[in-house]
Amino acid sequence: MFYPQEIRNYRDWTTIDVDLWRHYWFAMVNRGVMAQPYWWDEQWTISVQHTEADIDKHLAAFSDIASSLTKAQQERMAVAVH
């Protein structure tokens, strides 16, 4: 979603769609999920403290925002084509 193909390494990750990532981050925070510290390259932060309930909350929040992310991505692609 943030990158047009499978991300294989850090160099791939550095070219993601930062605006779309920002949409994801704020939408998740607004639903009570802090996926990572704020900025796109902090995804390397992990924790062994997450519970099954934390994971379920994250998945539910992502499910809630998936359609808005898809719409935002399609709008960005439409602008890029024109």
Secondary structure, DSSP 4 states (H G I P E B T S, - for coil): --SSS---SHHHHTTS-HHHHHHHHHHHHTTT---SSSSGGGTT---S---HHHHHHHHHHHHHHHHHHHHHHHHHHHHHH-
